[in-house]
Amino acid sequence: MFRSRKIPSVGLAIYFGLCFVLALYFAFASVQGDYGLFRRVEVDTEAARLRAELAELRDDIAMLRNNTRRLSDDYLDLDLLDEQARDILGLVRSDEVVLR
């Protein structure tokens, strides 16, 4: 008439143990894996660095376009032309003193 309580079977213990191990694995993968939290932080940091580099390169391009326009046939900046000639060709005026 009375049924005695049984101790949980070994299969149930294995089932819960397997579930626990899988939960640990997925928790570890979500933090350390290829698509985990640490990788996300690395990607965000690299994206910010590349955005800063892109802004710097855009500034350089704007400066070069400005210099190109200033040396064009339509608009000639004599001061820039003089500066470029001195820098590239090593020209010096006769009234200047060169210190080495």
Phi and psi restraints in degrees (range 20) as a CNS / XPLOR table:
assign (resid 1 and name C) (resid 2 and name N)
       (resid 2 and name CA) (resid 2 and name C) 1.0 -91.9 20.0 2
assign (resid 2 and name N) (resid 2 and name CA)
       (resid 2 and name C) (resid 3 and name N) 1.0 133.3 20.0 2
assign (resid 2 and name C) (resid 3 and name N)
       (resid 3 and name CA) (resid 3 and name C) 1.0 -96.7 20.0 2
assign (resid 3 and name N) (resid 3 and name CA)
       (resid 3 and name C) (resid 4 and name N) 1.0 134.0 20.0 2
assign (resid 3 and name C) (resid 4 and name N)
       (resid 4 and name CA) (resid 4 and name C) 1.0 -84.6 20.0 2
assign (resid 4 and name N) (resid 4 and name CA)
       (resid 4 and name C) (resid 5 and name N) 1.0 149.4 20.0 2
assign (resid 4 and name C) (resid 5 and name N)
       (resid 5 and name CA) (resid 5 and name C) 1.0 -72.8 20.0 2
assign (resid 5 and name N) (resid 5 and name CA)
       (resid 5 and name C) (resid 6 and name N) 1.0 135.8 20.0 2
assign (resid 5 and name C) (resid 6 and name N)
       (resid 6 and name CA) (resid 6 and name C) 1.0 -97.2 20.0 2
assign (resid 6 and name N) (resid 6 and name CA)
       (resid 6 and name C) (resid 7 and name N) 1.0 152.4 20.0 2
assign (resid 6 and name C) (resid 7 and name N)
       (resid 7 and name CA) (resid 7 and name C) 1.0 -73.5 20.0 2
assign (resid 7 and name N) (resid 7 and name CA)
       (resid 7 and name C) (resid 8 and name N) 1.0 139.4 20.0 2
assign (resid 7 and name C) (resid 8 and name N)
       (resid 8 and name CA) (resid 8 and name C) 1.0 -52.4 20.0 2
assign (resid 8 and name N) (resid 8 and name CA)
       (resid 8 and name C) (resid 9 and name N) 1.0 141.2 20.0 2
assign (resid 8 and name C) (resid 9 and name N)
       (resid 9 and name CA) (resid 9 and name C) 1.0 -71.1 20.0 2
assign (resid 9 and name N) (resid 9 and name CA)
       (resid 9 and name C) (resid 10 and name N) 1.0 163.4 20.0 2
assign (resid 9 and name C) (resid 10 and name N)
       (resid 10 and name CA) (resid 10 and name C) 1.0 -66.1 20.0 2
assign (resid 10 and name N) (resid 10 and name CA)
       (resid 10 and name C) (resid 11 and name N) 1.0 -34.0 20.0 2
assign (resid 10 and name C) (resid 11 and name N)
       (resid 11 and name CA) (resid 11 and name C) 1.0 -62.2 20.0 2
assign (resid 11 and name N) (resid 11 and name CA)
       (resid 11 and name C) (resid 12 and name N) 1.0 -40.2 20.0 2
assign (resid 11 and name C) (resid 12 and name N)
       (resid 12 and name CA) (resid 12 and name C) 1.0 -65.7 20.0 2
assign (resid 12 and name N) (resid 12 and name CA)
       (resid 12 and name C) (resid 13 and name N) 1.0 -39.5 20.0 2
assign (resid 12 and name C) (resid 13 and name N)
       (resid 13 and name CA) (resid 13 and name C) 1.0 -64.7 20.0 2
assign (resid 13 and name N) (resid 13 and name CA)
       (resid 13 and name C) (resid 14 and name N) 1.0 -40.9 20.0 2
assign (resid 13 and name C) (resid 14 and name N)
       (resid 14 and name CA) (resid 14 and name C) 1.0 -65.3 20.0 2
assign (resid 14 and name N) (resid 14 and name CA)
       (resid 14 and name C) (resid 15 and name N) 1.0 -40.8 20.0 2
assign (resid 14 and name C) (resid 15 and name N)
       (resid 15 and name CA) (resid 15 and name C) 1.0 -60.2 20.0 2
assign (resid 15 and name N) (resid 15 and name CA)
       (resid 15 and name C) (resid 16 and name N) 1.0 -49.2 20.0 2
assign (resid 15 and name C) (resid 16 and name N)
       (resid 16 and name CA) (resid 16 and name C) 1.0 -67.4 20.0 2
assign (resid 16 and name N) (resid 16 and name CA)
       (resid 16 and name C) (resid 17 and name N) 1.0 -35.9 20.0 2
assign (resid 16 and name C) (resid 17 and name N)
       (resid 17 and name CA) (resid 17 and name C) 1.0 -63.4 20.0 2
assign (resid 17 and name N) (resid 17 and name CA)
       (resid 17 and name C) (resid 18 and name N) 1.0 -42.8 20.0 2
assign (resid 17 and name C) (resid 18 and name N)
       (resid 18 and name CA) (resid 18 and name C) 1.0 -64.6 20.0 2
assign (resid 18 and name N) (resid 18 and name CA)
       (resid 18 and name C) (resid 19 and name N) 1.0 -42.5 20.0 2
assign (resid 18 and name C) (resid 19 and name N)
       (resid 19 and name CA) (resid 19 and name C) 1.0 -61.1 20.0 2
assign (resid 19 and name N) (resid 19 and name CA)
       (resid 19 and name C) (resid 20 and name N) 1.0 -40.9 20.0 2
assign (resid 19 and name C) (resid 20 and name N)
       (resid 20 and name CA) (resid 20 and name C) 1.0 -64.7 20.0 2
assign (resid 20 and name N) (resid 20 and name CA)
       (resid 20 and name C) (resid 21 and name N) 1.0 -43.8 20.0 2
assign (resid 20 and name C) (resid 21 and name N)
       (resid 21 and name CA) (resid 21 and name C) 1.0 -64.4 20.0 2
assign (resid 21 and name N) (resid 21 and name CA)
       (resid 21 and name C) (resid 22 and name N) 1.0 -42.8 20.0 2
assign (resid 21 and name C) (resid 22 and name N)
       (resid 22 and name CA) (resid 22 and name C) 1.0 -63.8 20.0 2
assign (resid 22 and name N) (resid 22 and name CA)
       (resid 22 and name C) (resid 23 and name N) 1.0 -39.8 20.0 2
assign (resid 22 and name C) (resid 23 and name N)
       (resid 23 and name CA) (resid 23 and name C) 1.0 -62.6 20.0 2
assign (resid 23 and name N) (resid 23 and name CA)
       (resid 23 and name C) (resid 24 and name N) 1.0 -42.0 20.0 2
assign (resid 23 and name C) (resid 24 and name N)
       (resid 24 and name CA) (resid 24 and name C) 1.0 -63.6 20.0 2
assign (resid 24 and name N) (resid 24 and name CA)
       (resid 24 and name C) (resid 25 and name N) 1.0 -41.8 20.0 2
assign (resid 24 and name C) (resid 25 and name N)
       (resid 25 and name CA) (resid 25 and name C) 1.0 -61.1 20.0 2
assign (resid 25 and name N) (resid 25 and name CA)
       (resid 25 and name C) (resid 26 and name N) 1.0 -48.3 20.0 2
assign (resid 25 and name C) (resid 26 and name N)
       (resid 26 and name CA) (resid 26 and name C) 1.0 -68.7 20.0 2
assign (resid 26 and name N) (resid 26 and name CA)
       (resid 26 and name C) (resid 27 and name N) 1.0 -32.6 20.0 2
assign (resid 26 and name C) (resid 27 and name N)
       (resid 27 and name CA) (resid 27 and name C) 1.0 -66.4 20.0 2
assign (resid 27 and name N) (resid 27 and name CA)
       (resid 27 and name C) (resid 28 and name N) 1.0 -42.9 20.0 2
assign (resid 27 and name C) (resid 28 and name N)
       (resid 28 and name CA) (resid 28 and name C) 1.0 -63.8 20.0 2
assign (resid 28 and name N) (resid 28 and name CA)
       (resid 28 and name C) (resid 29 and name N) 1.0 -43.7 20.0 2
assign (resid 28 and name C) (resid 29 and name N)
       (resid 29 and name CA) (resid 29 and name C) 1.0 -65.9 20.0 2
assign (resid 29 and name N) (resid 29 and name CA)
       (resid 29 and name C) (resid 30 and name N) 1.0 -33.1 20.0 2
assign (resid 29 and name C) (resid 30 and name N)
       (resid 30 and name CA) (resid 30 and name C) 1.0 -71.6 20.0 2
assign (resid 30 and name N) (resid 30 and name CA)
       (resid 30 and name C) (resid 31 and name N) 1.0 -19.9 20.0 2
assign (resid 30 and name C) (resid 31 and name N)
       (resid 31 and name CA) (resid 31 and name C) 1.0 -99.6 20.0 2
assign (resid 31 and name N) (resid 31 and name CA)
       (resid 31 and name C) (resid 32 and name N) 1.0 -46.9 20.0 2
assign (resid 31 and name C) (resid 32 and name N)
       (resid 32 and name CA) (resid 32 and name C) 1.0 -100.0 20.0 2
assign (resid 32 and name N) (resid 32 and name CA)
       (resid 32 and name C) (resid 33 and name N) 1.0 -15.0 20.0 2
assign (resid 32 and name C) (resid 33 and name N)
       (resid 33 and name CA) (resid 33 and name C) 1.0 -70.1 20.0 2
assign (resid 33 and name N) (resid 33 and name CA)
       (resid 33 and name C) (resid 34 and name N) 1.0 -177.6 20.0 2
assign (resid 33 and name C) (resid 34 and name N)
       (resid 34 and name CA) (resid 34 and name C) 1.0 -62.2 20.0 2
assign (resid 34 and name N) (resid 34 and name CA)
       (resid 34 and name C) (resid 35 and name N) 1.0 -29.2 20.0 2
assign (resid 34 and name C) (resid 35 and name N)
       (resid 35 and name CA) (resid 35 and name C) 1.0 -114.9 20.0 2
assign (resid 35 and name N) (resid 35 and name CA)
       (resid 35 and name C) (resid 36 and name N) 1.0 24.7 20.0 2
assign (resid 35 and name C) (resid 36 and name N)
       (resid 36 and name CA) (resid 36 and name C) 1.0 -84.4 20.0 2
assign (resid 36 and name N) (resid 36 and name CA)
       (resid 36 and name C) (resid 37 and name N) 1.0 -175.6 20.0 2
assign (resid 36 and name C) (resid 37 and name N)
       (resid 37 and name CA) (resid 37 and name C) 1.0 -65.5 20.0 2
assign (resid 37 and name N) (resid 37 and name CA)
       (resid 37 and name C) (resid 38 and name N) 1.0 -41.2 20.0 2
assign (resid 37 and name C) (resid 38 and name N)
       (resid 38 and name CA) (resid 38 and name C) 1.0 -65.3 20.0 2
assign (resid 38 and name N) (resid 38 and name CA)
       (resid 38 and name C) (resid 39 and name N) 1.0 -39.6 20.0 2
assign (resid 38 and name C) (resid 39 and name N)
       (resid 39 and name CA) (resid 39 and name C) 1.0 -65.4 20.0 2
assign (resid 39 and name N) (resid 39 and name CA)
       (resid 39 and name C) (resid 40 and name N) 1.0 -36.9 20.0 2
assign (resid 39 and name C) (resid 40 and name N)
       (resid 40 and name CA) (resid 40 and name C) 1.0 -62.6 20.0 2
assign (resid 40 and name N) (resid 40 and name CA)
       (resid 40 and name C) (resid 41 and name N) 1.0 -41.7 20.0 2
assign (resid 40 and name C) (resid 41 and name N)
       (resid 41 and name CA) (resid 41 and name C) 1.0 -64.5 20.0 2
assign (resid 41 and name N) (resid 41 and name CA)
       (resid 41 and name C) (resid 42 and name N) 1.0 -41.0 20.0 2
assign (resid 41 and name C) (resid 42 and name N)
       (resid 42 and name CA) (resid 42 and name C) 1.0 -62.4 20.0 2
assign (resid 42 and name N) (resid 42 and name CA)
       (resid 42 and name C) (resid 43 and name N) 1.0 -43.8 20.0 2
assign (resid 42 and name C) (resid 43 and name N)
       (resid 43 and name CA) (resid 43 and name C) 1.0 -65.4 20.0 2
assign (resid 43 and name N) (resid 43 and name CA)
       (resid 43 and name C) (resid 44 and name N) 1.0 -41.6 20.0 2
assign (resid 43 and name C) (resid 44 and name N)
       (resid 44 and name CA) (resid 44 and name C) 1.0 -63.6 20.0 2
assign (resid 44 and name N) (resid 44 and name CA)
       (resid 44 and name C) (resid 45 and name N) 1.0 -40.2 20.0 2
assign (resid 44 and name C) (resid 45 and name N)
       (resid 45 and name CA) (resid 45 and name C) 1.0 -65.4 20.0 2
assign (resid 45 and name N) (resid 45 and name CA)
       (resid 45 and name C) (resid 46 and name N) 1.0 -43.6 20.0 2
assign (resid 45 and name C) (resid 46 and name N)
       (resid 46 and name CA) (resid 46 and name C) 1.0 -65.9 20.0 2
assign (resid 46 and name N) (resid 46 and name CA)
       (resid 46 and name C) (resid 47 and name N) 1.0 -37.9 20.0 2
assign (resid 46 and name C) (resid 47 and name N)
       (resid 47 and name CA) (resid 47 and name C) 1.0 -63.6 20.0 2
assign (resid 47 and name N) (resid 47 and name CA)
       (resid 47 and name C) (resid 48 and name N) 1.0 -41.1 20.0 2
assign (resid 47 and name C) (resid 48 and name N)
       (resid 48 and name CA) (resid 48 and name C) 1.0 -65.0 20.0 2
assign (resid 48 and name N) (resid 48 and name CA)
       (resid 48 and name C) (resid 49 and name N) 1.0 -40.5 20.0 2
assign (resid 48 and name C) (resid 49 and name N)
       (resid 49 and name CA) (resid 49 and name C) 1.0 -64.5 20.0 2
assign (resid 49 and name N) (resid 49 and name CA)
       (resid 49 and name C) (resid 50 and name N) 1.0 -41.1 20.0 2
assign (resid 49 and name C) (resid 50 and name N)
       (resid 50 and name CA) (resid 50 and name C) 1.0 -69.7 20.0 2
assign (resid 50 and name N) (resid 50 and name CA)
       (resid 50 and name C) (resid 51 and name N) 1.0 -33.3 20.0 2
assign (resid 50 and name C) (resid 51 and name N)
       (resid 51 and name CA) (resid 51 and name C) 1.0 -64.9 20.0 2
assign (resid 51 and name N) (resid 51 and name CA)
       (resid 51 and name C) (resid 52 and name N) 1.0 -40.8 20.0 2
assign (resid 51 and name C) (resid 52 and name N)
       (resid 52 and name CA) (resid 52 and name C) 1.0 -65.1 20.0 2
assign (resid 52 and name N) (resid 52 and name CA)
       (resid 52 and name C) (resid 53 and name N) 1.0 -40.6 20.0 2
assign (resid 52 and name C) (resid 53 and name N)
       (resid 53 and name CA) (resid 53 and name C) 1.0 -65.4 20.0 2
assign (resid 53 and name N) (resid 53 and name CA)
       (resid 53 and name C) (resid 54 and name N) 1.0 -38.9 20.0 2
assign (resid 53 and name C) (resid 54 and name N)
       (resid 54 and name CA) (resid 54 and name C) 1.0 -63.4 20.0 2
assign (resid 54 and name N) (resid 54 and name CA)
       (resid 54 and name C) (resid 55 and name N) 1.0 -42.4 20.0 2
assign (resid 54 and name C) (resid 55 and name N)
       (resid 55 and name CA) (resid 55 and name C) 1.0 -62.9 20.0 2
assign (resid 55 and name N) (resid 55 and name CA)
       (resid 55 and name C) (resid 56 and name N) 1.0 -40.6 20.0 2
assign (resid 55 and name C) (resid 56 and name N)
       (resid 56 and name CA) (resid 56 and name C) 1.0 -64.5 20.0 2
assign (resid 56 and name N) (resid 56 and name CA)
       (resid 56 and name C) (resid 57 and name N) 1.0 -41.9 20.0 2
assign (resid 56 and name C) (resid 57 and name N)
       (resid 57 and name CA) (resid 57 and name C) 1.0 -67.0 20.0 2
assign (resid 57 and name N) (resid 57 and name CA)
       (resid 57 and name C) (resid 58 and name N) 1.0 -36.2 20.0 2
assign (resid 57 and name C) (resid 58 and name N)
       (resid 58 and name CA) (resid 58 and name C) 1.0 -65.3 20.0 2
assign (resid 58 and name N) (resid 58 and name CA)
       (resid 58 and name C) (resid 59 and name N) 1.0 -37.9 20.0 2
assign (resid 58 and name C) (resid 59 and name N)
       (resid 59 and name CA) (resid 59 and name C) 1.0 -64.1 20.0 2
assign (resid 59 and name N) (resid 59 and name CA)
       (resid 59 and name C) (resid 60 and name N) 1.0 -41.4 20.0 2
assign (resid 59 and name C) (resid 60 and name N)
       (resid 60 and name CA) (resid 60 and name C) 1.0 -63.0 20.0 2
assign (resid 60 and name N) (resid 60 and name CA)
       (resid 60 and name C) (resid 61 and name N) 1.0 -41.8 20.0 2
assign (resid 60 and name C) (resid 61 and name N)
       (resid 61 and name CA) (resid 61 and name C) 1.0 -64.0 20.0 2
assign (resid 61 and name N) (resid 61 and name CA)
       (resid 61 and name C) (resid 62 and name N) 1.0 -41.5 20.0 2
assign (resid 61 and name C) (resid 62 and name N)
       (resid 62 and name CA) (resid 62 and name C) 1.0 -62.5 20.0 2
assign (resid 62 and name N) (resid 62 and name CA)
       (resid 62 and name C) (resid 63 and name N) 1.0 -40.7 20.0 2
assign (resid 62 and name C) (resid 63 and name N)
       (resid 63 and name CA) (resid 63 and name C) 1.0 -65.0 20.0 2
assign (resid 63 and name N) (resid 63 and name CA)
       (resid 63 and name C) (resid 64 and name N) 1.0 -43.1 20.0 2
assign (resid 63 and name C) (resid 64 and name N)
       (resid 64 and name CA) (resid 64 and name C) 1.0 -66.8 20.0 2
assign (resid 64 and name N) (resid 64 and name CA)
       (resid 64 and name C) (resid 65 and name N) 1.0 -38.2 20.0 2
assign (resid 64 and name C) (resid 65 and name N)
       (resid 65 and name CA) (resid 65 and name C) 1.0 -63.6 20.0 2
assign (resid 65 and name N) (resid 65 and name CA)
       (resid 65 and name C) (resid 66 and name N) 1.0 -39.6 20.0 2
assign (resid 65 and name C) (resid 66 and name N)
       (resid 66 and name CA) (resid 66 and name C) 1.0 -63.9 20.0 2
assign (resid 66 and name N) (resid 66 and name CA)
       (resid 66 and name C) (resid 67 and name N) 1.0 -45.4 20.0 2
assign (resid 66 and name C) (resid 67 and name N)
       (resid 67 and name CA) (resid 67 and name C) 1.0 -64.5 20.0 2
assign (resid 67 and name N) (resid 67 and name CA)
       (resid 67 and name C) (resid 68 and name N) 1.0 -38.0 20.0 2
assign (resid 67 and name C) (resid 68 and name N)
       (resid 68 and name CA) (resid 68 and name C) 1.0 -64.9 20.0 2
assign (resid 68 and name N) (resid 68 and name CA)
       (resid 68 and name C) (resid 69 and name N) 1.0 -41.9 20.0 2
assign (resid 68 and name C) (resid 69 and name N)
       (resid 69 and name CA) (resid 69 and name C) 1.0 -65.2 20.0 2
assign (resid 69 and name N) (resid 69 and name CA)
       (resid 69 and name C) (resid 70 and name N) 1.0 -38.6 20.0 2
assign (resid 69 and name C) (resid 70 and name N)
       (resid 70 and name CA) (resid 70 and name C) 1.0 -70.6 20.0 2
assign (resid 70 and name N) (resid 70 and name CA)
       (resid 70 and name C) (resid 71 and name N) 1.0 -19.8 20.0 2
assign (resid 70 and name C) (resid 71 and name N)
       (resid 71 and name CA) (resid 71 and name C) 1.0 -103.8 20.0 2
assign (resid 71 and name N) (resid 71 and name CA)
       (resid 71 and name C) (resid 72 and name N) 1.0 8.2 20.0 2
assign (resid 71 and name C) (resid 72 and name N)
       (resid 72 and name CA) (resid 72 and name C) 1.0 -78.1 20.0 2
assign (resid 72 and name N) (resid 72 and name CA)
       (resid 72 and name C) (resid 73 and name N) 1.0 171.5 20.0 2
assign (resid 72 and name C) (resid 73 and name N)
       (resid 73 and name CA) (resid 73 and name C) 1.0 -69.0 20.0 2
assign (resid 73 and name N) (resid 73 and name CA)
       (resid 73 and name C) (resid 74 and name N) 1.0 -30.8 20.0 2
assign (resid 73 and name C) (resid 74 and name N)
       (resid 74 and name CA) (resid 74 and name C) 1.0 -71.3 20.0 2
assign (resid 74 and name N) (resid 74 and name CA)
       (resid 74 and name C) (resid 75 and name N) 1.0 -34.5 20.0 2
assign (resid 74 and name C) (resid 75 and name N)
       (resid 75 and name CA) (resid 75 and name C) 1.0 -142.5 20.0 2
assign (resid 75 and name N) (resid 75 and name CA)
       (resid 75 and name C) (resid 76 and name N) 1.0 109.1 20.0 2
assign (resid 75 and name C) (resid 76 and name N)
       (resid 76 and name CA) (resid 76 and name C) 1.0 -110.1 20.0 2
assign (resid 76 and name N) (resid 76 and name CA)
       (resid 76 and name C) (resid 77 and name N) 1.0 118.2 20.0 2
assign (resid 76 and name C) (resid 77 and name N)
       (resid 77 and name CA) (resid 77 and name C) 1.0 -94.5 20.0 2
assign (resid 77 and name N) (resid 77 and name CA)
       (resid 77 and name C) (resid 78 and name N) 1.0 108.1 20.0 2
assign (resid 77 and name C) (resid 78 and name N)
       (resid 78 and name CA) (resid 78 and name C) 1.0 -66.8 20.0 2
assign (resid 78 and name N) (resid 78 and name CA)
       (resid 78 and name C) (resid 79 and name N) 1.0 -33.4 20.0 2
assign (resid 78 and name C) (resid 79 and name N)
       (resid 79 and name CA) (resid 79 and name C) 1.0 -65.1 20.0 2
assign (resid 79 and name N) (resid 79 and name CA)
       (resid 79 and name C) (resid 80 and name N) 1.0 -42.4 20.0 2
assign (resid 79 and name C) (resid 80 and name N)
       (resid 80 and name CA) (resid 80 and name C) 1.0 -67.5 20.0 2
assign (resid 80 and name N) (resid 80 and name CA)
       (resid 80 and name C) (resid 81 and name N) 1.0 -39.2 20.0 2
assign (resid 80 and name C) (resid 81 and name N)
       (resid 81 and name CA) (resid 81 and name C) 1.0 -62.0 20.0 2
assign (resid 81 and name N) (resid 81 and name CA)
       (resid 81 and name C) (resid 82 and name N) 1.0 -43.5 20.0 2
assign (resid 81 and name C) (resid 82 and name N)
       (resid 82 and name CA) (resid 82 and name C) 1.0 -62.5 20.0 2
assign (resid 82 and name N) (resid 82 and name CA)
       (resid 82 and name C) (resid 83 and name N) 1.0 -43.4 20.0 2
assign (resid 82 and name C) (resid 83 and name N)
       (resid 83 and name CA) (resid 83 and name C) 1.0 -62.0 20.0 2
assign (resid 83 and name N) (resid 83 and name CA)
       (resid 83 and name C) (resid 84 and name N) 1.0 -44.2 20.0 2
assign (resid 83 and name C) (resid 84 and name N)
       (resid 84 and name CA) (resid 84 and name C) 1.0 -65.8 20.0 2
assign (resid 84 and name N) (resid 84 and name CA)
       (resid 84 and name C) (resid 85 and name N) 1.0 -40.7 20.0 2
assign (resid 84 and name C) (resid 85 and name N)
       (resid 85 and name CA) (resid 85 and name C) 1.0 -63.8 20.0 2
assign (resid 85 and name N) (resid 85 and name CA)
       (resid 85 and name C) (resid 86 and name N) 1.0 -40.1 20.0 2
assign (resid 85 and name C) (resid 86 and name N)
       (resid 86 and name CA) (resid 86 and name C) 1.0 -67.4 20.0 2
assign (resid 86 and name N) (resid 86 and name CA)
       (resid 86 and name C) (resid 87 and name N) 1.0 -41.5 20.0 2
assign (resid 86 and name C) (resid 87 and name N)
       (resid 87 and name CA) (resid 87 and name C) 1.0 -71.6 20.0 2
assign (resid 87 and name N) (resid 87 and name CA)
       (resid 87 and name C) (resid 88 and name N) 1.0 -47.7 20.0 2
assign (resid 87 and name C) (resid 88 and name N)
       (resid 88 and name CA) (resid 88 and name C) 1.0 -82.5 20.0 2
assign (resid 88 and name N) (resid 88 and name CA)
       (resid 88 and name C) (resid 89 and name N) 1.0 -46.7 20.0 2
assign (resid 88 and name C) (resid 89 and name N)
       (resid 89 and name CA) (resid 89 and name C) 1.0 -90.3 20.0 2
assign (resid 89 and name N) (resid 89 and name CA)
       (resid 89 and name C) (resid 90 and name N) 1.0 -14.3 20.0 2
assign (resid 89 and name C) (resid 90 and name N)
       (resid 90 and name CA) (resid 90 and name C) 1.0 74.8 20.0 2
assign (resid 90 and name N) (resid 90 and name CA)
       (resid 90 and name C) (resid 91 and name N) 1.0 29.7 20.0 2
assign (resid 90 and name C) (resid 91 and name N)
       (resid 91 and name CA) (resid 91 and name C) 1.0 -76.9 20.0 2
assign (resid 91 and name N) (resid 91 and name CA)
       (resid 91 and name C) (resid 92 and name N) 1.0 148.1 20.0 2
assign (resid 91 and name C) (resid 92 and name N)
       (resid 92 and name CA) (resid 92 and name C) 1.0 -138.7 20.0 2
assign (resid 92 and name N) (resid 92 and name CA)
       (resid 92 and name C) (resid 93 and name N) 1.0 137.8 20.0 2
assign (resid 92 and name C) (resid 93 and name N)
       (resid 93 and name CA) (resid 93 and name C) 1.0 -73.0 20.0 2
assign (resid 93 and name N) (resid 93 and name CA)
       (resid 93 and name C) (resid 94 and name N) 1.0 160.6 20.0 2
assign (resid 93 and name C) (resid 94 and name N)
       (resid 94 and name CA) (resid 94 and name C) 1.0 -71.4 20.0 2
assign (resid 94 and name N) (resid 94 and name CA)
       (resid 94 and name C) (resid 95 and name N) 1.0 -22.9 20.0 2
assign (resid 94 and name C) (resid 95 and name N)
       (resid 95 and name CA) (resid 95 and name C) 1.0 -93.6 20.0 2
assign (resid 95 and name N) (resid 95 and name CA)
       (resid 95 and name C) (resid 96 and name N) 1.0 7.0 20.0 2
assign (resid 95 and name C) (resid 96 and name N)
       (resid 96 and name CA) (resid 96 and name C) 1.0 -97.9 20.0 2
assign (resid 96 and name N) (resid 96 and name CA)
       (resid 96 and name C) (resid 97 and name N) 1.0 150.8 20.0 2
assign (resid 96 and name C) (resid 97 and name N)
       (resid 97 and name CA) (resid 97 and name C) 1.0 -110.4 20.0 2
assign (resid 97 and name N) (resid 97 and name CA)
       (resid 97 and name C) (resid 98 and name N) 1.0 129.6 20.0 2
assign (resid 97 and name C) (resid 98 and name N)
       (resid 98 and name CA) (resid 98 and name C) 1.0 -100.9 20.0 2
assign (resid 98 and name N) (resid 98 and name CA)
       (resid 98 and name C) (resid 99 and name N) 1.0 124.8 20.0 2
assign (resid 98 and name C) (resid 99 and name N)
       (resid 99 and name CA) (resid 99 and name C) 1.0 -104.5 20.0 2
assign (resid 99 and name N) (resid 99 and name CA)
       (resid 99 and name C) (resid 100 and name N) 1.0 135.1 20.0 2
